[in-house]
Amino acid sequence: MYWFSAVLFAIKLRYYGRVMDIGFNFILGVLAIVYGLYCFIQRKVAPEKIEKLQLLIERNGEKMGHSIHMFGYTILPIIAGLLLLFAHFRV
């Protein structure tokens, strides 16, 4: 009889863990996309206020600094967010 309750408990844990992972993928995906879009807009509106961008420009030059910042803080989060949303809706 005890083994039956242990199996039911394991099934419940697995089910609730899966539901939590699915919600986590959705929330993290949306946040990543919003962050990427925020960085893109901030770069267009006031790039002089972004400290990380200014450091990248000082270390790597104007063109390379903008390219690194655009990829790392705009394109990469948006792609990661889209992949997380795809994983959420695929299930």
PyMOL Python script that loads the backbone (N, CA, C, O; Angstrom):
from pymol import cmd

cmd.read_pdbstr("""\
ATOM      1  N   MET A   1       0.818  -1.194   0.000  1.00  0.00           N
ATOM      2  CA  MET A   1       0.000   0.000   0.000  1.00  0.00           C
ATOM      3  C   MET A   1       0.866   1.264   0.000  1.00  0.00           C
ATOM      4  O   MET A   1       0.527   2.257  -0.644  1.00  0.00           O
ATOM      5  N   TYR A   2       1.985   1.216   0.727  1.00  0.00           N
ATOM      6  CA  TYR A   2       2.859   2.389   0.786  1.00  0.00           C
ATOM      7  C   TYR A   2       3.466   2.699  -0.575  1.00  0.00           C
ATOM      8  O   TYR A   2       3.645   3.866  -0.922  1.00  0.00           O
ATOM      9  N   TRP A   3       3.782   1.675  -1.340  1.00  0.00           N
ATOM     10  CA  TRP A   3       4.400   1.910  -2.639  1.00  0.00           C
ATOM     11  C   TRP A   3       3.440   2.664  -3.571  1.00  0.00           C
ATOM     12  O   TRP A   3       3.865   3.470  -4.398  1.00  0.00           O
ATOM     13  N   PHE A   4       2.122   2.382  -3.417  1.00  0.00           N
ATOM     14  CA  PHE A   4       1.131   3.047  -4.253  1.00  0.00           C
ATOM     15  C   PHE A   4       1.102   4.551  -3.969  1.00  0.00           C
ATOM     16  O   PHE A   4       1.053   5.357  -4.899  1.00  0.00           O
ATOM     17  N   SER A   5       1.130   4.931  -2.688  1.00  0.00           N
ATOM     18  CA  SER A   5       1.159   6.356  -2.361  1.00  0.00           C
ATOM     19  C   SER A   5       2.465   7.001  -2.791  1.00  0.00           C
ATOM     20  O   SER A   5       2.477   8.173  -3.168  1.00  0.00           O
ATOM     21  N   ALA A   6       3.572   6.254  -2.741  1.00  0.00           N
ATOM     22  CA  ALA A   6       4.843   6.807  -3.182  1.00  0.00           C
ATOM     23  C   ALA A   6       4.819   7.069  -4.690  1.00  0.00           C
ATOM     24  O   ALA A   6       5.361   8.070  -5.160  1.00  0.00           O
ATOM     25  N   VAL A   7       4.193   6.174  -5.437  1.00  0.00           N
ATOM     26  CA  VAL A   7       4.082   6.359  -6.889  1.00  0.00           C
ATOM     27  C   VAL A   7       3.197   7.567  -7.195  1.00  0.00           C
ATOM     28  O   VAL A   7       3.541   8.386  -8.047  1.00  0.00           O
ATOM     29  N   LEU A   8       2.076   7.683  -6.515  1.00  0.00           N
ATOM     30  CA  LEU A   8       1.198   8.837  -6.728  1.00  0.00           C
ATOM     31  C   LEU A   8       1.902  10.144  -6.378  1.00  0.00           C
ATOM     32  O   LEU A   8       1.745  11.145  -7.077  1.00  0.00           O
ATOM     33  N   PHE A   9       2.672  10.133  -5.303  1.00  0.00           N
ATOM     34  CA  PHE A   9       3.421  11.321  -4.899  1.00  0.00           C
ATOM     35  C   PHE A   9       4.448  11.699  -5.966  1.00  0.00           C
ATOM     36  O   PHE A   9       4.616  12.878  -6.278  1.00  0.00           O
ATOM     37  N   ALA A  10       5.133  10.704  -6.523  1.00  0.00           N
ATOM     38  CA  ALA A  10       6.131  10.964  -7.564  1.00  0.00           C
ATOM     39  C   ALA A  10       5.465  11.527  -8.825  1.00  0.00           C
ATOM     40  O   ALA A  10       6.005  12.421  -9.476  1.00  0.00           O
ATOM     41  N   ILE A  11       4.285  10.991  -9.158  1.00  0.00           N
ATOM     42  CA  ILE A  11       3.565  11.497 -10.332  1.00  0.00           C
ATOM     43  C   ILE A  11       3.149  12.947 -10.112  1.00  0.00           C
ATOM     44  O   ILE A  11       3.263  13.768 -11.023  1.00  0.00           O
ATOM     45  N   LYS A  12       2.670  13.269  -8.918  1.00  0.00           N
ATOM     46  CA  LYS A  12       2.280  14.652  -8.629  1.00  0.00           C
ATOM     47  C   LYS A  12       3.478  15.591  -8.717  1.00  0.00           C
ATOM     48  O   LYS A  12       3.371  16.681  -9.278  1.00  0.00           O
ATOM     49  N   LEU A  13       4.612  15.177  -8.170  1.00  0.00           N
ATOM     50  CA  LEU A  13       5.811  16.018  -8.229  1.00  0.00           C
ATOM     51  C   LEU A  13       6.234  16.258  -9.673  1.00  0.00           C
ATOM     52  O   LEU A  13       6.582  17.376 -10.052  1.00  0.00           O
ATOM     53  N   ARG A  14       6.199  15.203 -10.466  1.00  0.00           N
ATOM     54  CA  ARG A  14       6.602  15.354 -11.859  1.00  0.00           C
ATOM     55  C   ARG A  14       5.631  16.269 -12.600  1.00  0.00           C
ATOM     56  O   ARG A  14       6.055  17.108 -13.395  1.00  0.00           O
ATOM     57  N   TYR A  15       4.343  16.115 -12.348  1.00  0.00           N
ATOM     58  CA  TYR A  15       3.343  16.939 -13.014  1.00  0.00           C
ATOM     59  C   TYR A  15       3.499  18.406 -12.622  1.00  0.00           C
ATOM     60  O   TYR A  15       3.525  19.274 -13.495  1.00  0.00           O
ATOM     61  N   TYR A  16       3.604  18.695 -11.331  1.00  0.00           N
ATOM     62  CA  TYR A  16       3.720  20.078 -10.898  1.00  0.00           C
ATOM     63  C   TYR A  16       5.040  20.690 -11.340  1.00  0.00           C
ATOM     64  O   TYR A  16       5.097  21.878 -11.659  1.00  0.00           O
ATOM     65  N   GLY A  17       6.092  19.897 -11.361  1.00  0.00           N
ATOM     66  CA  GLY A  17       7.364  20.406 -11.852  1.00  0.00           C
ATOM     67  C   GLY A  17       7.284  20.783 -13.314  1.00  0.00           C
ATOM     68  O   GLY A  17       7.874  21.780 -13.729  1.00  0.00           O
ATOM     69  N   ARG A  18       6.561  19.999 -14.105  1.00  0.00           N
ATOM     70  CA  ARG A  18       6.417  20.282 -15.529  1.00  0.00           C
ATOM     71  C   ARG A  18       5.600  21.554 -15.746  1.00  0.00           C
ATOM     72  O   ARG A  18       5.930  22.365 -16.611  1.00  0.00           O
ATOM     73  N   VAL A  19       4.557  21.726 -14.980  1.00  0.00           N
ATOM     74  CA  VAL A  19       3.742  22.935 -15.096  1.00  0.00           C
ATOM     75  C   VAL A  19       4.568  24.153 -14.726  1.00  0.00           C
ATOM     76  O   VAL A  19       4.467  25.190 -15.382  1.00  0.00           O
ATOM     77  N   MET A  20       5.387  24.043 -13.682  1.00  0.00           N
ATOM     78  CA  MET A  20       6.215  25.162 -13.257  1.00  0.00           C
ATOM     79  C   MET A  20       7.248  25.502 -14.328  1.00  0.00           C
ATOM     80  O   MET A  20       7.498  26.679 -14.589  1.00  0.00           O
ATOM     81  N   ASP A  21       7.858  24.477 -14.960  1.00  0.00           N
ATOM     82  CA  ASP A  21       8.838  24.726 -16.012  1.00  0.00           C
ATOM     83  C   ASP A  21       8.205  25.423 -17.200  1.00  0.00           C
ATOM     84  O   ASP A  21       8.811  26.316 -17.793  1.00  0.00           O
ATOM     85  N   ILE A  22       6.999  25.026 -17.553  1.00  0.00           N
ATOM     86  CA  ILE A  22       6.327  25.629 -18.700  1.00  0.00           C
ATOM     87  C   ILE A  22       6.045  27.108 -18.420  1.00  0.00           C
ATOM     88  O   ILE A  22       6.284  27.953 -19.282  1.00  0.00           O
ATOM     89  N   GLY A  23       5.548  27.422 -17.244  1.00  0.00           N
ATOM     90  CA  GLY A  23       5.303  28.814 -16.895  1.00  0.00           C
ATOM     91  C   GLY A  23       6.592  29.611 -16.824  1.00  0.00           C
ATOM     92  O   GLY A  23       6.629  30.781 -17.205  1.00  0.00           O
ATOM     93  N   PHE A  24       7.643  28.978 -16.338  1.00  0.00           N
ATOM     94  CA  PHE A  24       8.939  29.641 -16.236  1.00  0.00           C
ATOM     95  C   PHE A  24       9.469  29.986 -17.623  1.00  0.00           C
ATOM     96  O   PHE A  24       9.999  31.079 -17.822  1.00  0.00           O
ATOM     97  N   ASN A  25       9.334  29.072 -18.587  1.00  0.00           N
ATOM     98  CA  ASN A  25       9.770  29.344 -19.961  1.00  0.00           C
ATOM     99  C   ASN A  25       9.023  30.530 -20.545  1.00  0.00           C
ATOM    100  O   ASN A  25       9.624  31.380 -21.201  1.00  0.00           O
ATOM    101  N   PHE A  26       7.739  30.593 -20.316  1.00  0.00           N
ATOM    102  CA  PHE A  26       6.932  31.680 -20.866  1.00  0.00           C
ATOM    103  C   PHE A  26       7.339  33.022 -20.260  1.00  0.00           C
ATOM    104  O   PHE A  26       7.561  33.994 -20.983  1.00  0.00           O
ATOM    105  N   ILE A  27       7.433  33.070 -18.949  1.00  0.00           N
ATOM    106  CA  ILE A  27       7.778  34.327 -18.267  1.00  0.00           C
ATOM    107  C   ILE A  27       9.181  34.779 -18.649  1.00  0.00           C
ATOM    108  O   ILE A  27       9.397  35.950 -18.960  1.00  0.00           O
ATOM    109  N   LEU A  28      10.126  33.857 -18.625  1.00  0.00           N
ATOM    110  CA  LEU A  28      11.500  34.219 -18.963  1.00  0.00           C
ATOM    111  C   LEU A  28      11.620  34.633 -20.433  1.00  0.00           C
ATOM    112  O   LEU A  28      12.386  35.540 -20.757  1.00  0.00           O
ATOM    113  N   GLY A  29      10.876  33.981 -21.315  1.00  0.00           N
ATOM    114  CA  GLY A  29      10.897  34.347 -22.728  1.00  0.00           C
ATOM    115  C   GLY A  29      10.367  35.745 -22.973  1.00  0.00           C
ATOM    116  O   GLY A  29      10.957  36.520 -23.727  1.00  0.00           O
ATOM    117  N   VAL A  30       9.260  36.064 -22.338  1.00  0.00           N
ATOM    118  CA  VAL A  30       8.680  37.405 -22.497  1.00  0.00           C
ATOM    119  C   VAL A  30       9.629  38.458 -21.924  1.00  0.00           C
ATOM    120  O   VAL A  30       9.838  39.505 -22.537  1.00  0.00           O
ATOM    121  N   LEU A  31      10.198  38.187 -20.760  1.00  0.00           N
ATOM    122  CA  LEU A  31      11.127  39.143 -20.154  1.00  0.00           C
ATOM    123  C   LEU A  31      12.372  39.349 -21.015  1.00  0.00           C
ATOM    124  O   LEU A  31      12.868  40.469 -21.132  1.00  0.00           O
ATOM    125  N   ALA A  32      12.871  38.282 -21.609  1.00  0.00           N
ATOM    126  CA  ALA A  32      14.056  38.413 -22.465  1.00  0.00           C
ATOM    127  C   ALA A  32      13.745  39.263 -23.699  1.00  0.00           C
ATOM    128  O   ALA A  32      14.557  40.101 -24.093  1.00  0.00           O
ATOM    129  N   ILE A  33      12.587  39.057 -24.305  1.00  0.00           N
ATOM    130  CA  ILE A  33      12.208  39.853 -25.475  1.00  0.00           C
ATOM    131  C   ILE A  33      12.023  41.318 -25.089  1.00  0.00           C
ATOM    132  O   ILE A  33      12.469  42.212 -25.808  1.00  0.00           O
ATOM    133  N   VAL A  34      11.373  41.561 -23.968  1.00  0.00           N
ATOM    134  CA  VAL A  34      11.173  42.944 -23.515  1.00  0.00           C
ATOM    135  C   VAL A  34      12.516  43.614 -23.229  1.00  0.00           C
ATOM    136  O   VAL A  34      12.716  44.779 -23.570  1.00  0.00           O
ATOM    137  N   TYR A  35      13.435  42.877 -22.601  1.00  0.00           N
ATOM    138  CA  TYR A  35      14.757  43.436 -22.309  1.00  0.00           C
ATOM    139  C   TYR A  35      15.505  43.774 -23.604  1.00  0.00           C
ATOM    140  O   TYR A  35      16.122  44.835 -23.706  1.00  0.00           O
ATOM    141  N   GLY A  36      15.452  42.880 -24.585  1.00  0.00           N
ATOM    142  CA  GLY A  36      16.115  43.134 -25.862  1.00  0.00           C
ATOM    143  C   GLY A  36      15.550  44.352 -26.568  1.00  0.00           C
ATOM    144  O   GLY A  36      16.298  45.166 -27.110  1.00  0.00           O
ATOM    145  N   LEU A  37      14.226  44.478 -26.564  1.00  0.00           N
ATOM    146  CA  LEU A  37      13.597  45.642 -27.194  1.00  0.00           C
ATOM    147  C   LEU A  37      13.910  46.929 -26.430  1.00  0.00           C
ATOM    148  O   LEU A  37      14.113  47.982 -27.035  1.00  0.00           O
ATOM    149  N   TYR A  38      13.948  46.838 -25.085  1.00  0.00           N
ATOM    150  CA  TYR A  38      14.297  48.010 -24.276  1.00  0.00           C
ATOM    151  C   TYR A  38      15.719  48.477 -24.592  1.00  0.00           C
ATOM    152  O   TYR A  38      15.961  49.675 -24.739  1.00  0.00           O
ATOM    153  N   CYS A  39      16.652  47.539 -24.696  1.00  0.00           N
ATOM    154  CA  CYS A  39      18.035  47.914 -25.013  1.00  0.00           C
ATOM    155  C   CYS A  39      18.126  48.535 -26.404  1.00  0.00           C
ATOM    156  O   CYS A  39      18.884  49.482 -26.613  1.00  0.00           O
ATOM    157  N   PHE A  40      17.357  48.005 -27.356  1.00  0.00           N
ATOM    158  CA  PHE A  40      17.370  48.568 -28.707  1.00  0.00           C
ATOM    159  C   PHE A  40      16.855  49.998 -28.711  1.00  0.00           C
ATOM    160  O   PHE A  40      17.459  50.879 -29.322  1.00  0.00           O
ATOM    161  N   ILE A  41      15.748  50.224 -28.036  1.00  0.00           N
ATOM    162  CA  ILE A  41      15.172  51.574 -27.979  1.00  0.00           C
ATOM    163  C   ILE A  41      16.098  52.524 -27.233  1.00  0.00           C
ATOM    164  O   ILE A  41      16.277  53.670 -27.645  1.00  0.00           O
ATOM    165  N   GLN A  42      16.686  52.055 -26.139  1.00  0.00           N
ATOM    166  CA  GLN A  42      17.598  52.887 -25.354  1.00  0.00           C
ATOM    167  C   GLN A  42      18.829  53.275 -26.179  1.00  0.00           C
ATOM    168  O   GLN A  42      19.327  54.395 -26.065  1.00  0.00           O
ATOM    169  N   ARG A  43      19.316  52.345 -27.011  1.00  0.00           N
ATOM    170  CA  ARG A  43      20.465  52.655 -27.865  1.00  0.00           C
ATOM    171  C   ARG A  43      20.120  53.736 -28.879  1.00  0.00           C
ATOM    172  O   ARG A  43      20.977  54.547 -29.228  1.00  0.00           O
ATOM    173  N   LYS A  44      18.882  53.762 -29.359  1.00  0.00           N
ATOM    174  CA  LYS A  44      18.484  54.759 -30.345  1.00  0.00           C
ATOM    175  C   LYS A  44      18.172  56.109 -29.703  1.00  0.00           C
ATOM    176  O   LYS A  44      18.452  57.153 -30.292  1.00  0.00           O
ATOM    177  N   VAL A  45      17.596  56.098 -28.500  1.00  0.00           N
ATOM    178  CA  VAL A  45      17.161  57.339 -27.851  1.00  0.00           C
ATOM    179  C   VAL A  45      18.323  58.042 -27.156  1.00  0.00           C
ATOM    180  O   VAL A  45      18.571  59.221 -27.405  1.00  0.00           O
ATOM    181  N   ALA A  46      19.027  57.334 -26.295  1.00  0.00           N
ATOM    182  CA  ALA A  46      20.092  57.966 -25.510  1.00  0.00           C
ATOM    183  C   ALA A  46      21.265  57.009 -25.320  1.00  0.00           C
ATOM    184  O   ALA A  46      21.433  56.461 -24.230  1.00  0.00           O
ATOM    185  N   PRO A  47      22.078  56.795 -26.351  1.00  0.00           N
ATOM    186  CA  PRO A  47      23.194  55.855 -26.216  1.00  0.00           C
ATOM    187  C   PRO A  47      24.284  56.332 -25.252  1.00  0.00           C
ATOM    188  O   PRO A  47      25.044  55.522 -24.721  1.00  0.00           O
ATOM    189  N   GLU A  48      24.358  57.630 -25.031  1.00  0.00           N
ATOM    190  CA  GLU A  48      25.402  58.141 -24.124  1.00  0.00           C
ATOM    191  C   GLU A  48      25.129  57.791 -22.666  1.00  0.00           C
ATOM    192  O   GLU A  48      26.038  57.876 -21.839  1.00  0.00           O
ATOM    193  N   LYS A  49      23.900  57.401 -22.330  1.00  0.00           N
ATOM    194  CA  LYS A  49      23.553  57.054 -20.950  1.00  0.00           C
ATOM    195  C   LYS A  49      23.826  55.592 -20.617  1.00  0.00           C
ATOM    196  O   LYS A  49      23.751  55.207 -19.450  1.00  0.00           O
ATOM    197  N   ILE A  50      24.138  54.779 -21.603  1.00  0.00           N
ATOM    198  CA  ILE A  50      24.398  53.355 -21.377  1.00  0.00           C
ATOM    199  C   ILE A  50      25.887  53.181 -21.088  1.00  0.00           C
ATOM    200  O   ILE A  50      26.724  53.342 -21.976  1.00  0.00           O
ATOM    201  N   GLU A  51      26.204  52.854 -19.848  1.00  0.00           N
ATOM    202  CA  GLU A  51      27.603  52.731 -19.438  1.00  0.00           C
ATOM    203  C   GLU A  51      28.304  51.574 -20.132  1.00  0.00           C
ATOM    204  O   GLU A  51      29.459  51.703 -20.537  1.00  0.00           O
ATOM    205  N   LYS A  52      27.614  50.442 -20.276  1.00  0.00           N
ATOM    206  CA  LYS A  52      28.232  49.275 -20.907  1.00  0.00           C
ATOM    207  C   LYS A  52      28.581  49.563 -22.359  1.00  0.00           C
ATOM    208  O   LYS A  52      29.628  49.133 -22.845  1.00  0.00           O
ATOM    209  N   LEU A  53      27.723  50.279 -23.043  1.00  0.00           N
ATOM    210  CA  LEU A  53      27.988  50.639 -24.435  1.00  0.00           C
ATOM    211  C   LEU A  53      29.192  51.564 -24.520  1.00  0.00           C
ATOM    212  O   LEU A  53      30.043  51.400 -25.395  1.00  0.00           O
ATOM    213  N   GLN A  54      29.268  52.521 -23.630  1.00  0.00           N
ATOM    214  CA  GLN A  54      30.402  53.453 -23.643  1.00  0.00           C
ATOM    215  C   GLN A  54      31.722  52.732 -23.364  1.00  0.00           C
ATOM    216  O   GLN A  54      32.745  53.040 -23.974  1.00  0.00           O
ATOM    217  N   LEU A  55      31.691  51.763 -22.431  1.00  0.00           N
ATOM    218  CA  LEU A  55      32.907  50.991 -22.165  1.00  0.00           C
ATOM    219  C   LEU A  55      33.318  50.153 -23.369  1.00  0.00           C
ATOM    220  O   LEU A  55      34.503  50.056 -23.689  1.00  0.00           O
ATOM    221  N   LEU A  56      32.343  49.551 -24.032  1.00  0.00           N
ATOM    222  CA  LEU A  56      32.654  48.768 -25.228  1.00  0.00           C
ATOM    223  C   LEU A  56      33.218  49.646 -26.337  1.00  0.00           C
ATOM    224  O   LEU A  56      34.123  49.219 -27.054  1.00  0.00           O
ATOM    225  N   ILE A  57      32.710  50.850 -26.494  1.00  0.00           N
ATOM    226  CA  ILE A  57      33.223  51.766 -27.512  1.00  0.00           C
ATOM    227  C   ILE A  57      34.657  52.176 -27.181  1.00  0.00           C
ATOM    228  O   ILE A  57      35.503  52.246 -28.074  1.00  0.00           O
ATOM    229  N   GLU A  58      34.937  52.449 -25.901  1.00  0.00           N
ATOM    230  CA  GLU A  58      36.293  52.836 -25.502  1.00  0.00           C
ATOM    231  C   GLU A  58      37.289  51.703 -25.736  1.00  0.00           C
ATOM    232  O   GLU A  58      38.413  51.944 -26.178  1.00  0.00           O
ATOM    233  N   ARG A  59      36.884  50.479 -25.443  1.00  0.00           N
ATOM    234  CA  ARG A  59      37.812  49.347 -25.549  1.00  0.00           C
ATOM    235  C   ARG A  59      37.961  48.825 -26.973  1.00  0.00           C
ATOM    236  O   ARG A  59      39.046  48.391 -27.358  1.00  0.00           O
ATOM    237  N   ASN A  60      36.888  48.862 -27.761  1.00  0.00           N
ATOM    238  CA  ASN A  60      36.906  48.194 -29.057  1.00  0.00           C
ATOM    239  C   ASN A  60      36.705  49.118 -30.252  1.00  0.00           C
ATOM    240  O   ASN A  60      36.749  48.662 -31.395  1.00  0.00           O
ATOM    241  N   GLY A  61      36.488  50.384 -30.013  1.00  0.00           N
ATOM    242  CA  GLY A  61      36.230  51.304 -31.116  1.00  0.00           C
ATOM    243  C   GLY A  61      34.735  51.478 -31.330  1.00  0.00           C
ATOM    244  O   GLY A  61      33.916  50.725 -30.802  1.00  0.00           O
ATOM    245  N   GLU A  62      34.403  52.494 -32.122  1.00  0.00           N
ATOM    246  CA  GLU A  62      32.995  52.867 -32.325  1.00  0.00           C
ATOM    247  C   GLU A  62      32.185  51.750 -32.984  1.00  0.00           C
ATOM    248  O   GLU A  62      31.163  51.317 -32.452  1.00  0.00           O
ATOM    249  N   LYS A  63      32.646  51.294 -34.131  1.00  0.00           N
ATOM    250  CA  LYS A  63      31.866  50.319 -34.900  1.00  0.00           C
ATOM    251  C   LYS A  63      31.776  48.965 -34.182  1.00  0.00           C
ATOM    252  O   LYS A  63      30.694  48.389 -34.071  1.00  0.00           O
ATOM    253  N   MET A  64      32.903  48.467 -33.703  1.00  0.00           N
ATOM    254  CA  MET A  64      32.913  47.163 -33.039  1.00  0.00           C
ATOM    255  C   MET A  64      32.162  47.220 -31.710  1.00  0.00           C
ATOM    256  O   MET A  64      31.478  46.261 -31.353  1.00  0.00           O
ATOM    257  N   GLY A  65      32.275  48.308 -30.984  1.00  0.00           N
ATOM    258  CA  GLY A  65      31.550  48.448 -29.714  1.00  0.00           C
ATOM    259  C   GLY A  65      30.043  48.411 -29.912  1.00  0.00           C
ATOM    260  O   GLY A  65      29.329  47.756 -29.152  1.00  0.00           O
ATOM    261  N   HIS A  66      29.557  49.113 -30.934  1.00  0.00           N
ATOM    262  CA  HIS A  66      28.127  49.084 -31.238  1.00  0.00           C
ATOM    263  C   HIS A  66      27.691  47.690 -31.685  1.00  0.00           C
ATOM    264  O   HIS A  66      26.613  47.221 -31.320  1.00  0.00           O
ATOM    265  N   SER A  67      28.536  47.036 -32.477  1.00  0.00           N
ATOM    266  CA  SER A  67      28.184  45.692 -32.957  1.00  0.00           C
ATOM    267  C   SER A  67      28.097  44.687 -31.809  1.00  0.00           C
ATOM    268  O   SER A  67      27.158  43.893 -31.745  1.00  0.00           O
ATOM    269  N   ILE A  68      29.064  44.722 -30.918  1.00  0.00           N
ATOM    270  CA  ILE A  68      29.060  43.802 -29.783  1.00  0.00           C
ATOM    271  C   ILE A  68      27.853  44.063 -28.891  1.00  0.00           C
ATOM    272  O   ILE A  68      27.181  43.126 -28.460  1.00  0.00           O
ATOM    273  N   HIS A  69      27.585  45.311 -28.620  1.00  0.00           N
ATOM    274  CA  HIS A  69      26.450  45.651 -27.758  1.00  0.00           C
ATOM    275  C   HIS A  69      25.124  45.265 -28.423  1.00  0.00           C
ATOM    276  O   HIS A  69      24.224  44.751 -27.758  1.00  0.00           O
ATOM    277  N   MET A  70      25.005  45.506 -29.714  1.00  0.00           N
ATOM    278  CA  MET A  70      23.777  45.160 -30.434  1.00  0.00           C
ATOM    279  C   MET A  70      23.539  43.655 -30.394  1.00  0.00           C
ATOM    280  O   MET A  70      22.415  43.208 -30.168  1.00  0.00           O
ATOM    281  N   PHE A  71      24.590  42.876 -30.611  1.00  0.00           N
ATOM    282  CA  PHE A  71      24.424  41.419 -30.595  1.00  0.00           C
ATOM    283  C   PHE A  71      24.151  40.892 -29.193  1.00  0.00           C
ATOM    284  O   PHE A  71      23.223  40.110 -28.987  1.00  0.00           O
ATOM    285  N   GLY A  72      24.967  41.324 -28.227  1.00  0.00           N
ATOM    286  CA  GLY A  72      24.878  40.766 -26.876  1.00  0.00           C
ATOM    287  C   GLY A  72      23.676  41.218 -26.064  1.00  0.00           C
ATOM    288  O   GLY A  72      23.165  40.466 -25.234  1.00  0.00           O
ATOM    289  N   TYR A  73      23.224  42.439 -26.298  1.00  0.00           N
ATOM    290  CA  TYR A  73      22.158  42.991 -25.458  1.00  0.00           C
ATOM    291  C   TYR A  73      20.832  43.192 -26.188  1.00  0.00           C
ATOM    292  O   TYR A  73      19.830  43.531 -25.558  1.00  0.00           O
ATOM    293  N   THR A  74      20.811  42.988 -27.508  1.00  0.00           N
ATOM    294  CA  THR A  74      19.559  43.159 -28.244  1.00  0.00           C
ATOM    295  C   THR A  74      19.179  41.881 -28.993  1.00  0.00           C
ATOM    296  O   THR A  74      18.122  41.303 -28.742  1.00  0.00           O
ATOM    297  N   ILE A  75      20.033  41.445 -29.904  1.00  0.00           N
ATOM    298  CA  ILE A  75      19.695  40.301 -30.751  1.00  0.00           C
ATOM    299  C   ILE A  75      19.657  39.001 -29.954  1.00  0.00           C
ATOM    300  O   ILE A  75      18.710  38.226 -30.079  1.00  0.00           O
ATOM    301  N   LEU A  76      20.670  38.759 -29.143  1.00  0.00           N
ATOM    302  CA  LEU A  76      20.737  37.508 -28.380  1.00  0.00           C
ATOM    303  C   LEU A  76      19.575  37.335 -27.402  1.00  0.00           C
ATOM    304  O   LEU A  76      18.993  36.251 -27.365  1.00  0.00           O
ATOM    305  N   PRO A  77      19.206  38.342 -26.608  1.00  0.00           N
ATOM    306  CA  PRO A  77      18.039  38.162 -25.731  1.00  0.00           C
ATOM    307  C   PRO A  77      16.733  37.937 -26.492  1.00  0.00           C
ATOM    308  O   PRO A  77      15.884  37.165 -26.048  1.00  0.00           O
ATOM    309  N   ILE A  78      16.568  38.599 -27.624  1.00  0.00           N
ATOM    310  CA  ILE A  78      15.337  38.411 -28.396  1.00  0.00           C
ATOM    311  C   ILE A  78      15.280  36.993 -28.957  1.00  0.00           C
ATOM    312  O   ILE A  78      14.226  36.358 -28.917  1.00  0.00           O
ATOM    313  N   ILE A  79      16.391  36.491 -29.476  1.00  0.00           N
ATOM    314  CA  ILE A  79      16.417  35.117 -29.988  1.00  0.00           C
ATOM    315  C   ILE A  79      16.174  34.122 -28.864  1.00  0.00           C
ATOM    316  O   ILE A  79      15.414  33.169 -29.033  1.00  0.00           O
ATOM    317  N   ALA A  80      16.815  34.334 -27.716  1.00  0.00           N
ATOM    318  CA  ALA A  80      16.608  33.426 -26.578  1.00  0.00           C
ATOM    319  C   ALA A  80      15.155  33.466 -26.116  1.00  0.00           C
ATOM    320  O   ALA A  80      14.584  32.426 -25.785  1.00  0.00           O
ATOM    321  N   GLY A  81      14.558  34.638 -26.090  1.00  0.00           N
ATOM    322  CA  GLY A  81      13.158  34.765 -25.698  1.00  0.00           C
ATOM    323  C   GLY A  81      12.233  34.053 -26.667  1.00  0.00           C
ATOM    324  O   GLY A  81      11.282  33.389 -26.254  1.00  0.00           O
ATOM    325  N   LEU A  82      12.513  34.191 -27.960  1.00  0.00           N
ATOM    326  CA  LEU A  82      11.691  33.496 -28.955  1.00  0.00           C
ATOM    327  C   LEU A  82      11.820  31.979 -28.829  1.00  0.00           C
ATOM    328  O   LEU A  82      10.833  31.258 -28.973  1.00  0.00           O
ATOM    329  N   LEU A  83      13.033  31.495 -28.561  1.00  0.00           N
ATOM    330  CA  LEU A  83      13.222  30.058 -28.373  1.00  0.00           C
ATOM    331  C   LEU A  83      12.499  29.557 -27.122  1.00  0.00           C
ATOM    332  O   LEU A  83      11.926  28.468 -27.135  1.00  0.00           O
ATOM    333  N   LEU A  84      12.521  30.335 -26.053  1.00  0.00           N
ATOM    334  CA  LEU A  84      11.798  29.938 -24.844  1.00  0.00           C
ATOM    335  C   LEU A  84      10.280  29.942 -25.070  1.00  0.00           C
ATOM    336  O   LEU A  84       9.578  29.062 -24.572  1.00  0.00           O
ATOM    337  N   LEU A  85       9.778  30.922 -25.815  1.00  0.00           N
ATOM    338  CA  LEU A  85       8.362  30.931 -26.141  1.00  0.00           C
ATOM    339  C   LEU A  85       8.002  29.757 -27.051  1.00  0.00           C
ATOM    340  O   LEU A  85       6.933  29.164 -26.902  1.00  0.00           O
ATOM    341  N   PHE A  86       8.874  29.423 -27.978  1.00  0.00           N
ATOM    342  CA  PHE A  86       8.640  28.255 -28.827  1.00  0.00           C
ATOM    343  C   PHE A  86       8.577  26.990 -27.990  1.00  0.00           C
ATOM    344  O   PHE A  86       7.717  26.138 -28.211  1.00  0.00           O
ATOM    345  N   ALA A  87       9.492  26.863 -27.023  1.00  0.00           N
ATOM    346  CA  ALA A  87       9.475  25.694 -26.134  1.00  0.00           C
ATOM    347  C   ALA A  87       8.193  25.653 -25.302  1.00  0.00           C
ATOM    348  O   ALA A  87       7.663  24.577 -25.022  1.00  0.00           O
ATOM    349  N   HIS A  88       7.707  26.812 -24.916  1.00  0.00           N
ATOM    350  CA  HIS A  88       6.477  26.870 -24.121  1.00  0.00           C
ATOM    351  C   HIS A  88       5.278  26.411 -24.951  1.00  0.00           C
ATOM    352  O   HIS A  88       4.481  25.600 -24.479  1.00  0.00           O
ATOM    353  N   PHE A  89       5.139  26.906 -26.155  1.00  0.00           N
ATOM    354  CA  PHE A  89       3.968  26.599 -26.964  1.00  0.00           C
ATOM    355  C   PHE A  89       4.060  25.260 -27.683  1.00  0.00           C
ATOM    356  O   PHE A  89       3.055  24.741 -28.167  1.00  0.00           O
ATOM    357  N   ARG A  90       5.263  24.703 -27.752  1.00  0.00           N
ATOM    358  CA  ARG A  90       5.445  23.406 -28.393  1.00  0.00           C
ATOM    359  C   ARG A  90       4.827  22.301 -27.564  1.00  0.00           C
ATOM    360  O   ARG A  90       4.347  21.314 -28.120  1.00  0.00           O
ATOM    361  N   VAL A  91       4.826  22.438 -26.272  1.00  0.00           N
ATOM    362  CA  VAL A  91       4.312  21.389 -25.380  1.00  0.00           C
ATOM    363  C   VAL A  91       2.840  21.345 -25.362  1.00  0.00           C
ATOM    364  O   VAL A  91       2.256  20.519 -24.661  1.00  0.00           O
TER     365      VAL A  91
END
""", "prot")
cmd.dss("prot")
cmd.show_as("cartoon", "prot")
cmd.util.cbc("prot")
cmd.orient("prot")
